[in-house]
Amino acid sequence: MTKLLTALAVFLCLTQPAQAAFYDSKTVAQQRADILKTNDQTLQRLYRLEPHARELVDKSAGYATFSNFGMKIFIAGGGSGSGVVFRKGEAKPVFMKMVEVQAGLGIGIKSFNVIFVFENEKALNSFINSGWEFGGQATAAAKYENNGGSYQGATNVSDGVWMYQLTDSGLAAEITAKGTKYYQDTDLNK
């Protein structure tokens, strides 16, 4: 177990400088603009793939979009990304970061987008103010409350929180996020 954690720590340390160098070459305003542009593209793609998602977003307390990049080499993997949270009725977005750690056999590189939809202020505030850690796996369609309805393609990942995951091939059939942490980007929220 110690060897696995050491290998994973080394892997993450080696991949972070490349990402940091890329973002350091851009101004804060450019970084924000890139994230907002990606947010718009992600939502439009989601609405094209799953038209009912617009209804869920429209009646929510807020939503977040993240663009993620990850790698897995043999038994360790990880990823990082950036995103933005919008609260209904507020113009100022909250910029966020994410980091992911995975264990298990595999090899590959993956980029994907994640959309969180918050049904209520409590779930939204918790995500923004406390950060959020997520682990586990879920199937694509989940029931909403007890009324028998579902949001096709969305997974209920926490009380009041729905999640969509978009891959290069479309809407993910299975959502996995093992050891993922979401937190505010202090540099972009100044």
C-alpha positions as CSV (number, residue, x, y, z in Angstrom):
1,M,0.0,0.0,0.0
2,T,2.8,2.4,0.8
3,K,4.5,1.7,-2.6
4,L,1.2,2.5,-4.3
5,L,0.7,5.8,-2.5
6,T,4.3,6.7,-3.2
7,A,4.0,6.0,-6.9
8,L,0.8,7.9,-7.0
9,A,2.3,10.9,-5.3
10,V,5.3,10.9,-7.7
11,F,2.9,10.7,-10.7
12,L,0.8,13.6,-9.5
13,C,3.9,15.7,-8.7
14,L,5.3,15.1,-12.2
15,T,2.0,16.0,-14.0
16,Q,1.2,19.1,-12.0
17,P,4.1,21.3,-13.2
18,A,3.1,21.0,-16.9
19,Q,-0.4,22.1,-16.1
20,A,0.8,24.9,-13.8
21,A,3.2,26.2,-16.5
22,F,0.4,26.3,-19.0
23,Y,-1.9,28.4,-16.7
24,D,0.9,30.6,-15.4
25,S,1.5,31.8,-19.0
26,K,-2.0,33.2,-19.1
27,T,-3.4,36.2,-17.2
28,V,-6.1,35.7,-14.6
29,A,-8.6,37.4,-17.0
30,Q,-7.6,35.0,-19.8
31,Q,-7.9,32.0,-17.5
32,R,-11.4,33.1,-16.4
33,A,-12.4,33.7,-20.1
34,D,-11.2,30.2,-21.1
35,I,-13.2,28.6,-18.2
36,L,-16.4,30.6,-19.1
37,K,-16.1,29.7,-22.8
38,T,-15.7,26.0,-21.9
39,N,-18.7,26.3,-19.6
40,D,-20.8,27.6,-22.5
41,Q,-19.6,24.9,-24.8
42,T,-20.2,22.2,-22.2
43,L,-23.8,23.3,-21.5
44,Q,-24.6,23.5,-25.3
45,R,-23.2,20.0,-25.8
46,L,-25.1,18.6,-22.9
47,Y,-28.4,20.2,-24.1
48,R,-27.8,18.7,-27.6
49,L,-27.1,15.2,-26.2
50,E,-29.7,15.3,-23.4
51,P,-32.4,18.0,-24.1
52,H,-34.2,17.3,-20.8
53,A,-31.1,18.5,-18.9
54,R,-32.1,22.1,-19.7
55,E,-35.2,21.7,-17.6
56,L,-33.2,20.4,-14.6
57,V,-30.7,23.3,-14.9
58,D,-33.4,25.9,-15.3
59,K,-35.3,24.9,-12.1
60,S,-32.1,24.4,-10.0
61,A,-30.5,26.6,-7.4
62,G,-27.4,26.6,-9.5
63,Y,-25.0,24.5,-11.5
64,A,-21.3,23.9,-12.1
65,T,-19.2,22.7,-15.0
66,F,-15.7,21.2,-15.0
67,S,-13.3,20.4,-17.7
68,N,-11.0,17.5,-16.5
69,F,-7.9,15.8,-17.8
70,G,-6.6,12.6,-16.4
71,M,-4.0,9.9,-16.9
72,K,-3.6,6.4,-15.7
73,I,-0.4,4.4,-15.8
74,F,-0.5,0.8,-14.6
75,I,-1.8,0.9,-11.0
76,A,-1.9,4.7,-10.4
77,G,-3.7,7.6,-12.0
78,G,-4.8,11.1,-11.4
79,G,-6.2,14.1,-13.0
80,S,-6.9,17.8,-12.5
81,G,-9.2,20.4,-13.9
82,S,-11.0,23.7,-13.5
83,G,-14.5,24.8,-13.5
84,V,-17.1,27.4,-12.5
85,V,-20.2,27.5,-10.4
86,F,-23.2,29.7,-11.2
87,R,-25.8,30.5,-8.5
88,K,-29.3,31.3,-9.9
89,G,-29.9,35.0,-9.7
90,E,-26.3,36.0,-9.2
91,A,-24.1,37.3,-12.0
92,K,-20.7,36.6,-10.4
93,P,-19.5,33.1,-10.9
94,V,-17.3,31.1,-8.5
95,F,-14.2,29.6,-10.1
96,M,-13.2,26.1,-8.8
97,K,-10.5,23.5,-9.2
98,M,-10.6,19.7,-9.0
99,V,-8.0,17.0,-8.4
100,E,-8.5,13.3,-8.8
101,V,-6.7,10.2,-7.6
102,Q,-7.3,6.7,-8.8
103,A,-5.9,3.3,-8.0
104,G,-6.3,0.1,-10.0
105,L,-4.9,-1.5,-13.2
106,G,-5.1,0.5,-16.4
107,I,-3.4,2.8,-18.8
108,G,-4.7,5.7,-20.8
109,I,-5.4,9.4,-21.0
110,K,-8.9,10.8,-20.7
111,S,-10.5,14.2,-21.0
112,F,-14.1,14.8,-20.0
113,N,-16.5,17.3,-18.7
114,V,-18.6,17.1,-15.6
115,I,-21.8,19.1,-14.9
116,F,-23.3,19.3,-11.4
117,V,-26.8,20.5,-10.9
118,F,-27.8,21.6,-7.4
119,E,-31.5,21.3,-6.5
120,N,-31.3,23.5,-3.4
121,E,-29.2,26.2,-1.8
122,K,-27.9,23.9,0.9
123,A,-26.2,21.5,-1.5
124,L,-24.9,24.4,-3.6
125,N,-23.5,26.3,-0.6
126,S,-21.8,23.1,0.7
127,F,-20.1,22.6,-2.6
128,I,-18.9,26.2,-2.9
129,N,-17.9,26.9,0.7
130,S,-16.7,23.6,2.0
131,G,-15.3,22.0,-1.1
132,W,-16.5,18.5,-1.9
133,E,-15.0,15.1,-2.0
134,F,-16.5,12.5,-4.1
135,G,-15.8,8.8,-4.4
136,G,-17.7,5.9,-6.0
137,Q,-19.5,4.9,-9.1
138,A,-23.1,5.1,-10.3
139,T,-25.2,4.1,-13.2
140,A,-26.6,6.6,-15.7
141,A,-30.3,7.0,-14.9
142,A,-31.4,7.8,-11.4
143,K,-34.9,8.2,-9.9
144,Y,-35.9,11.7,-8.8
145,E,-37.6,11.8,-5.4
146,N,-40.4,9.1,-5.2
147,N,-42.5,10.3,-8.1
148,G,-41.1,7.7,-10.6
149,G,-39.5,10.3,-12.8
150,S,-35.8,10.3,-13.7
151,Y,-33.4,12.7,-15.4
152,Q,-32.0,10.5,-18.2
153,G,-28.3,10.5,-18.2
154,A,-28.0,12.2,-14.8
155,T,-26.9,10.5,-11.7
156,N,-27.9,11.5,-8.2
157,V,-24.5,11.7,-6.5
158,S,-25.5,13.3,-3.2
159,D,-28.6,14.7,-1.6
160,G,-29.8,17.5,-3.9
161,V,-26.9,17.0,-6.4
162,W,-27.2,15.6,-9.9
163,M,-24.2,14.9,-12.1
164,Y,-23.7,14.5,-15.9
165,Q,-20.4,13.3,-17.4
166,L,-19.6,14.0,-21.0
167,T,-16.8,12.1,-22.7
168,D,-15.5,12.4,-26.3
169,S,-18.0,9.9,-27.4
170,G,-21.0,11.6,-25.7
171,L,-22.9,11.1,-22.5
172,A,-21.2,8.7,-20.2
173,A,-23.2,5.5,-19.4
174,E,-21.4,5.1,-16.1
175,I,-20.1,7.9,-14.0
176,T,-16.9,7.3,-12.0
177,A,-15.1,9.7,-9.8
178,K,-12.7,8.0,-7.4
179,G,-11.0,10.2,-4.9
180,T,-12.1,13.5,-6.5
181,K,-11.9,16.8,-4.6
182,Y,-13.5,20.0,-5.7
183,Y,-12.5,23.4,-4.1
184,Q,-12.4,27.1,-4.8
185,D,-9.7,28.6,-6.9
186,T,-8.4,31.4,-4.7
187,D,-6.3,33.0,-7.5
188,L,-9.3,33.3,-9.9
189,N,-11.8,34.5,-7.3
190,K,-9.9,37.6,-6.2
